[in-house]
Amino acid sequence: MWNENEFKVITLSIENQVIHMQIDNLINGFTWWCSIVYEANKLEDRKELWESLTALNNVVKGPWLEMWDFNNI
């Protein structure tokens, strides 16, 4: 876990294939974003994921960590 006096984690959205979060460092004011992705096996099922990531890309201004579980490389 994290120290709630040092970091604030805000869940922005929870979807079938991705969870998006904003993480604020309460000590130095640094903000970054994190997306945890579990990619669907079928290509047609991934369209929703890519639409979500594209939309978030237009909003995020700063560091963005994406953690992936690729089912297909």
ZIJO-V708216 format. One record per run of one state. SS is the DSSP state (H for helix, E for strand, L for the rest). FROM is the first residue (numbers start at 1). TO is the last residue. If there is no record, write none. Layout:
[[SS/FROM/TO] [SS/FROM/TO]]
This chain:
[[L/1/6] [E/7/14] [L/15/17] [E/18/25] [L/26/30] [E/31/38] [L/39/42] [H/43/57] [L/58/63] [E/64/69] [L/70/73]]
